[in-house]
Amino acid sequence: MAEKKTAKKSGKTLTVRQIRSAARRPDIQAATLRGLGLGKIRRTRTLEDTPSVRGMISSISHLVEIVEEGK
């Protein structure tokens, strides 16, 4: 069997908090919130700092805030 390739863990993380609702927003923005593991106001998630996660955050920057950046 082929082995799955896994991304290297750089150890850098981001903690993201949802600050606004996805109600009355385009469906793609609500789907991006769900993809980040968010969905309710003031819910936080600690995510790996990757370019794809950064892109998702920048596309919904009006709905979320970065609380802290880990090492």
N, C-alpha and C positions, 0 to 999 in steps of 0.2 A: 504494500500500500504506500501511496505517496504521503509524505509528511506535510503537515500544514505549515505554511510560513507564518511566523508571528512577528509583529513589529517589535523593534527593540524598545525596551522600557528606558526612557531617558531619565525618569524620576521627577520630571517637572510636571506640576499639576496646576490647574486653575479651579477656583471655587466660584461658581456662577449662581446668582440668585435671580429669580424671576421677580420683576417689580411691577409689571403691568399685565393685564389680562389679554388673552388671544381672541376674545369675543370681538366681533365686527372687524376682524382682520382677514386678509386673504388666507385660504386654506393652506398654502405652502408655508406660511409663517407659523401656523398652529402645528403643522407636521414637523417643522424644524424644532419647535419647543419640545414636542414629544420625543424627537430623536435625541435631544440632549438630556432627556429624562426629567423634564420639567412639565408643568401643566397647571399648577396652582400658584397663586401669588405667594411670595415669601418662601417658596420651596428652594432649597439649595442642593447643588450637586458638585462633587469634586470630580473633575474630568482630566484626562491626560492632555497635556499641552501639545497638540499636533496642528499642522496647517489646516486639516479638515475641520477640526473643532473650532479653530480661530475663525474660519470662513463662515461656519454656521452662526457663531456668536455675532460676527459683524453684520450678517444679513438680518438679524433681529435685535440689533443693539438698542433699539428704542423700547424693547420689552424686558431686557435683562441688564444686569450689571455684574462686573467682575469684582468679587469681594476680596479675594486675595490670590496671589500667585505664589505657589510653593516652589521649593528648590528642586 
